[in-house]
Amino acid sequence: MTKEKQNKDLVNTLITVAESSSKTSEIPVSKTGKKTVTTTLFKVLKENPYQFKQYDLFYEVHINQLKNSKALKLETYKLQRSNLCALLGWGIYGNDGGKLVLVPVESEKYTELMNNPNIRKKKAYQK
């Protein structure tokens, strides 16, 4: 998938929580106290609603925040694999521009998005 295709992948789309996920949203905590991909992803999305498209979010998290190598193949990453959706009770919604926001599974907003037939749904991967 190219960067452009990855950024368009979640336009008007909700990544729904996996069946393996918590039924209420949980804030991720690092067991070691160090930044992890999950805690950093949560922080960036929570502090910057509707600011990042999928590829741009991965770039921010992996390159700018975690200072990983620019040799990472970020265009192969998918938010459907995220622990936020698979384990911790967070949906991720991409608006008409593909800009992303976290949506707690127990929220009215999540229910509205789930019941809206004009919103595409993509199930998070099981963990």
C-alpha positions in Angstrom: 0.0 0.0 0.0 1.4 3.4 -0.9 1.4 6.4 1.5 -1.4 8.0 -0.5 -3.6 4.9 -0.4 -2.9 4.3 3.3 -4.0 7.9 4.0 -7.2 7.3 2.0 -7.9 3.9 3.6 -9.9 5.2 6.6 -11.9 8.0 4.9 -15.4 7.9 6.4 -14.5 4.7 8.2 -14.7 3.4 11.7 -12.3 0.7 12.9 -14.5 -1.2 15.3 -13.2 -2.9 18.4 -12.3 -6.6 18.1 -14.3 -9.2 20.0 -11.1 -9.8 22.0 -11.3 -6.1 23.2 -12.4 -4.7 26.5 -16.0 -3.7 26.5 -15.1 -0.3 28.0 -12.2 1.9 26.9 -8.9 1.6 28.9 -6.0 4.0 28.9 -2.9 2.1 27.9 -0.1 1.8 30.5 3.4 0.7 29.9 4.5 -2.0 32.3 8.1 -0.8 32.1 7.3 2.9 32.3 8.9 3.5 28.9 7.1 4.8 25.9 5.5 2.1 23.8 3.9 2.2 20.4 0.5 1.8 22.0 0.9 4.4 24.7 2.4 6.9 22.2 -0.3 6.2 19.6 -2.9 6.8 22.3 -1.3 10.1 23.4 -0.9 11.5 19.9 -4.5 10.6 18.9 -6.0 11.9 22.2 -4.1 15.2 22.1 -4.6 15.8 18.4 -8.1 14.7 17.3 -8.7 15.0 13.6 -5.1 16.1 12.9 -3.5 13.0 11.4 -4.3 10.6 8.5 -3.2 7.0 9.0 0.3 7.2 7.4 1.0 10.6 8.9 0.0 9.3 12.3 2.5 6.4 12.0 5.2 8.8 10.9 4.5 11.0 14.0 4.5 8.1 16.4 7.4 6.1 15.1 9.8 8.8 13.7 9.0 12.0 15.6 7.9 10.6 19.0 9.7 7.2 19.4 12.8 8.3 17.3 12.8 5.0 15.3 14.7 4.6 12.1 13.3 6.3 8.9 13.9 2.9 7.2 10.7 1.5 8.7 8.1 0.6 6.1 5.3 2.7 7.6 3.1 2.2 4.5 2.7 -1.4 5.6 1.3 -0.5 9.0 -2.5 -0.7 9.7 -4.4 0.8 12.6 -6.7 -2.3 12.5 -3.7 -4.2 14.2 -3.5 -1.7 17.0 -3.9 -2.9 20.6 -6.1 0.2 21.1 -8.8 -1.5 19.0 -7.9 -5.1 19.6 -7.6 -5.1 23.4 -8.3 -1.7 25.0 -11.8 -0.8 23.9 -11.1 2.1 21.5 -12.6 2.6 18.0 -10.8 4.8 15.6 -12.8 6.9 13.2 -11.6 8.6 10.0 -13.7 11.5 8.9 -14.5 12.6 5.3 -10.9 13.8 5.0 -9.4 10.6 6.5 -8.4 12.5 9.7 -8.5 10.3 12.8 -10.0 10.4 16.2 -10.3 7.9 19.1 -13.8 6.9 20.1 -14.4 5.0 23.3 -16.5 1.8 22.7 -19.0 2.6 25.4 -19.6 6.2 24.1 -22.7 7.5 22.4 -20.5 8.6 19.5 -19.3 5.0 18.9 -23.0 3.8 18.9 -23.9 6.6 16.5 -21.1 5.7 14.1 -21.9 2.0 14.3 -25.6 2.7 13.5 -24.8 5.1 10.6 -25.1 3.1 7.3 -23.0 5.8 5.5 -19.9 5.0 7.7 -17.8 2.1 6.5 -16.8 -0.4 9.2 -13.5 -2.3 9.5 -13.1 -4.8 12.2 -9.9 -4.6 14.3 -7.8 -7.7 14.2 -8.0 -10.2 17.1 -5.2 -10.5 19.6 
